Structure formats: structure tokens, C-alpha cells
Amino acid sequence: MVLSILSVVAILGMASADMKFNQTSVNSTIQSGQTSVAINFKLNNTGIVNYTSMTWSGRTSVGTWSVLPTLTTLNAGENISLSATLSSIPSNCY
């Protein structure tokens, strides 16, 4: 389950050498009855170009992404903390 979540979250990052995606917290286990999990991460623009018009999407084989970041711009040198929420996790995944 965790590898599935991590690989999905990695898709959220930009495919650029200047963008660095660093997870800051992902629950390693899902408790019985838990139907959602928050994923916190940092997105760091290490380049010299400002990124604008960014869009976010997520794919998962478990549950649905109920909350994705709304950030549309990341300036050069900026390091932003973001989060996403995976919800509707079925009970057969615990």
C-alpha cells in the first residue's frame, strides 16, 4: 500500500531537473477503519526559471485523491511545503 501511495505521489511532481520532490511525511501503515491518509511533501525549484501554469493530477489503484495542491506557480529558488489527501481507501487495504 505504501509503495503504491509513494509512486502515485511522485507523479504529482514536475518532470524537470530543476524540480526536487521530497516527501516529509507519509503514514507507513493504515489503521483498521482509516479511510484517508495525508501525504506531506516539499517541492523545491532549484533552477533559475519560474514555473507558472502548473497543474496537478493524481492516479491511484487504491482510493481516490480527494485533495491535491492548488499551487500554480513556483519561483526560482522557492521551496514550498504541500500536501495531498488520498481518500476512500477500501477496508481490504489495511
C-alpha positions in Angstrom: 0.0 0.0 0.0 2.7 2.5 1.0 4.7 1.9 -2.2 1.5 2.5 -4.2 0.9 5.8 -2.5 4.5 6.9 -2.8 4.6 6.1 -6.5 1.4 8.0 -7.1 2.6 11.0 -5.2 5.8 11.0 -7.2 3.6 11.5 -10.3 2.5 14.8 -8.7 5.9 16.3 -9.0 7.1 18.1 -12.1 9.2 16.2 -14.6 12.1 18.6 -14.5 15.7 18.5 -13.4 15.1 21.8 -11.6 12.2 20.5 -9.5 13.0 18.4 -6.5 10.3 16.4 -4.7 10.9 15.5 -1.1 8.4 13.6 1.0 8.1 14.9 4.5 5.5 12.6 6.0 3.7 9.5 4.7 2.0 7.1 7.1 3.7 3.8 6.9 0.6 1.9 7.9 -3.1 2.4 7.5 -5.2 1.5 10.6 -8.3 -0.5 10.5 -11.2 1.8 9.8 -9.0 4.6 8.4 -10.4 5.8 5.1 -7.9 8.6 4.2 -4.2 9.4 4.6 -2.4 12.8 4.2 0.8 13.0 2.3 3.0 15.9 3.1 5.9 16.9 0.8 8.1 19.7 -0.3 8.6 20.9 -3.8 11.9 22.8 -4.4 12.7 24.7 -7.5 16.5 24.6 -7.6 16.7 26.2 -11.0 16.7 29.8 -12.3 13.4 29.6 -14.1 10.0 30.4 -12.6 7.4 27.8 -13.3 3.9 29.0 -14.0 0.6 27.4 -15.0 1.4 24.2 -13.1 -1.5 21.7 -12.9 -1.8 18.8 -10.5 -3.3 15.4 -11.1 -3.0 12.0 -9.4 -3.6 8.4 -10.3 -4.0 5.6 -7.8 -5.1 2.0 -7.8 -6.4 2.4 -4.2 -9.0 5.0 -3.2 -9.2 8.5 -4.8 -7.2 11.7 -4.5 -9.7 14.0 -2.7 -7.2 16.9 -2.1 -4.4 17.9 -4.4 -2.2 21.0 -4.2 -3.6 24.2 -5.8 -0.2 25.8 -6.3 0.1 27.1 -9.8 3.5 28.9 -9.6 6.8 28.0 -8.2 9.5 30.7 -8.5 13.2 30.0 -8.9 14.8 29.1 -5.6 11.5 28.6 -3.9 10.9 25.6 -1.5 7.2 25.1 -0.7 5.5 22.6 1.7 2.5 21.0 0.2 0.0 18.2 0.9 -2.4 15.8 -0.8 -5.0 13.5 0.6 -5.8 10.0 -0.5 -9.4 9.1 0.5 -11.9 6.3 0.1 -9.4 3.7 1.0 -11.2 0.4 0.9 -11.2 -1.8 4.0 -9.4 -4.7 2.2 -6.2 -2.5 2.1 -5.4 -2.4 5.8 
